[in-house]
Structure formats: C-alpha cells, structure tokens
Amino acid sequence: MGAQLLPPGQAQADDVVLAWEGRDVLAVRLPQLSDSLDHILAAMERSYGMPLSALDRKVKQSVVRTLEARGAFSVRHGVETVASALGVSRFTVYNYLNRENSAKDE
C-alpha cells in the first residue's frame, strides 16, 4: 500500500509506532488515502496484465465492486480517479455502483 518504514525516533504525529516487549522498534508512515487508491489501481492493473481501461464492461463492473469493498469511493475524488483509470465517465462509475446496490437490495 505504499507505507514507509522508519526508525522510531523519526516518527511524526500521524505515524504508527510499533513496540515489541515494551520497546519502540519501528515506525510506519502510512500514505495519504488518495495515494493508497493509486497503489490499489496499479496493483489491479498488474493483476489483470493490462490497463484497466482495456478491460471489458463486465470486468470493469467487477473492479468497481472490489474498489467499493475496499473503500475507494470514500476517498476525495475517488470516483473521478477510478473513472479515469477505467477510461469511463463518472456517470458510468455511479451506474455501476447503483447497479450493484440495487442487486443487493433484491
């Protein structure tokens, strides 16, 4: 996900410091959520072996479902970022999300 490992002495207020047997041993600097979305999209492209924009509609719908489960759309500009990666409009992403939510309600 793009986290950075640091010595505990370099930890900042937002970093997570890990302790072992009462001693700080490692600090983890987590990326901003928007950076995490970029990492998730890049990993998905690697797993499909092609740009997400080259996938067919059904696979893109599956990608949107996966991203929704991972919280991608709670990130500011998440829909826009995903739409750009998929090569579709924001409206299309919202349609995919609405279709999935309608299926859950039935």
C-alpha positions, 0 to 999 in steps of 0.5 A: 500500500505504499507505507514507509518504514522508519526508525522510531525516533523519526516518527511524526504525529500521524505515524504508527509506532510499533513496540515489541516487549515494551520497546519502540522498534519501528515506525510506519508512515502510512500514505495519504488515502488518495495515494493508497487508491493509486497503489490499489489501481496499479496493483489491479492493473498488474493483476489483470496484465493490462490497463484497466481501461482495456478491460471489458464492461463486465470486468470493469463492473467487477473492479468497481465492486472490489474498489467499493469493498475496499473503500475507494469511493470514500476517498476525495475524488475517488470516483473521478480517479477510478473513472479515469483509470477505467477510461469511463465517465463518472456517470458510468462509475455511479451506474455501476455502483447503483447497479450493484446496490440495487442487486443487493437490495433484491 
